[in-house]
């Protein structure tokens, strides 16, 4: 028997979708790369702009901050360079025994830094909006 189309599949579809692993999604925000959104087909862009306009109209009264989006990946602490360590809130120095130690922002030594993963800034692998159209993957056949 087909599902009853008069009953919504979920009352929280955005939350349901973004609670699972999704590119650009965090617990509190969704990042949509502009170069990719601008490269989608025209009808998709028209619908998306309409949805964004609805969102902004509904919540324009809130004090929206400016956001700084930093491309990042979960990396092993020992694989980071000095700038990445600092951006992630860590630094490395020689310990009393002459071995390299990794310390967090509170100066606590990190146990097992070879397995300790942190969110660290990386070069953005996606093209900027100024790069022009990014050809989307063809749609799967119906």
Beta strands, then each sheet from edge to edge (+ up, - down):
strand 1: 72-76
strand 2: 90-94
strand 3: 100-104
strand 4: 117-121
sheet 1: 1+ 4-
sheet 2: 2+ 3-
end
